[in-house]
Amino acid sequence: RAELRPRLSSVVPDDELSMSLGVDHLVALGHQTIGHIAGPLQHSTGYLRRRGFVRAMARHGLADRASYQCARNYSREAGVEAARKLLDQNPKITGILAANDLLAVGVYDVLHERGIRCPEDISVVGHNDMQLVDMIEPPLTSIRIDNFEMGRKAADLLQQAIEVPNLTT
């Protein structure tokens, strides 16, 4: 029997929902053959974002048109490696959803090296809306994580824990 441990409060983004929103966006643009550059699956973000992608593709009836590659980490270089494999595996992809913006920048690099135009040939969506992503050409569509609001909620939880130490949330 598993030992029960006290749980700690935390404020985290809904990684499954964010990937679902990314798939919804690409489908709304008319894409049906969509690829995903997943983060490392041993990380909760990689696992949950991939699961969100797979479930959203199934919800749209596109499970058989989904492809993904797992990146070794969340870097531009890992995005390049995974994008090459993804496009070699399925050259008919017209949309790519990356698990973070650095991976998406790696996708842009591969599209450029292969002479594939973005967004004319392939649309790319990132995740996190990191600073300076708007300076990429063409500007990267990215799922924004509201870090300020997450920080505010975390501060509220901390203040609550200080005021009422035995309160579980």
Residue pairs with C-beta under 8 A, 6 or more apart in sequence:
6 168
7 168
9 157
9 161
9 169
10 154
11 150
11 151
11 153
11 154
11 157
12 150
13 145
13 150
15 44
15 45
15 48
15 49
15 52
16 48
16 49
16 51
16 52
16 55
17 52
18 49
18 52
18 127
18 143
18 145
19 36
19 48
19 49
19 50
19 51
19 52
19 53
19 56
19 97
19 99
19 127
19 143
20 52
20 53
20 55
20 56
20 59
21 143
22 53
22 56
22 97
22 125
22 127
22 143
23 34
23 52
23 53
23 56
23 57
23 60
23 97
24 56
24 60
25 125
25 141
26 34
26 95
26 97
26 123
26 125
27 34
27 60
27 62
29 95
29 123
31 94
31 95
31 123
32 62
32 65
32 94
33 62
33 65
33 67
33 90
33 92
33 93
33 94
33 95
34 57
34 62
34 65
34 66
34 67
34 93
34 94
34 95
34 96
34 97
35 66
35 67
35 68
35 69
35 86
35 87
35 90
35 93
35 95
35 96
35 97
36 50
36 53
36 66
36 67
36 68
36 69
36 96
36 97
36 98
36 99
37 68
37 69
37 71
37 79
37 82
37 83
37 86
37 96
37 97
37 98
37 99
37 103
37 104
37 106
37 107
38 46
38 49
38 50
38 53
38 68
38 69
38 70
38 71
38 82
38 99
39 45
39 46
39 49
39 50
39 70
39 71
39 73
39 74
39 99
39 100
39 103
40 46
40 70
40 71
40 72
40 73
40 74
41 47
41 50
41 70
45 99
46 70
46 71
46 99
49 99
49 127
50 68
50 70
50 99
53 66
53 68
53 97
54 63
54 66
54 68
57 63
57 65
57 66
67 86
67 89
67 90
67 93
68 86
69 82
69 83
69 85
69 86
69 89
70 82
71 78
71 79
71 81
71 82
71 99
71 103
71 106
72 78
72 81
74 99
74 100
74 102
74 103
75 102
75 103
75 106
76 102
76 103
76 105
76 106
76 109
77 106
78 103
78 106
79 98
79 102
79 103
79 104
79 105
79 106
79 107
79 109
79 110
80 106
80 107
80 109
80 110
81 106
82 103
82 106
83 96
83 106
83 107
83 109
83 110
83 111
84 110
86 93
86 96
87 93
87 110
87 114
87 116
93 122
94 121
94 122
94 123
95 122
95 123
95 124
95 125
96 104
96 107
96 122
96 123
96 124
96 125
97 125
97 127
98 104
98 106
98 107
98 124
98 125
98 126
98 127
99 127
100 126
100 127
100 128
100 130
101 126
101 127
101 128
101 129
101 130
101 133
101 140
101 142
102 130
103 126
104 124
104 125
104 126
104 127
104 140
104 142
105 126
105 133
105 136
105 140
107 124
108 118
108 124
108 136
108 140
110 116
111 117
111 118
111 121
111 122
111 124
116 122
118 124
118 138
119 138
123 141
124 140
124 141
125 140
125 141
125 142
125 143
126 133
126 140
126 141
126 142
126 143
127 142
127 143
127 145
128 142
128 143
128 144
128 145
129 142
129 143
129 144
129 145
130 142
133 139
133 140
133 142
134 140
157 169
160 167
160 169
161 167
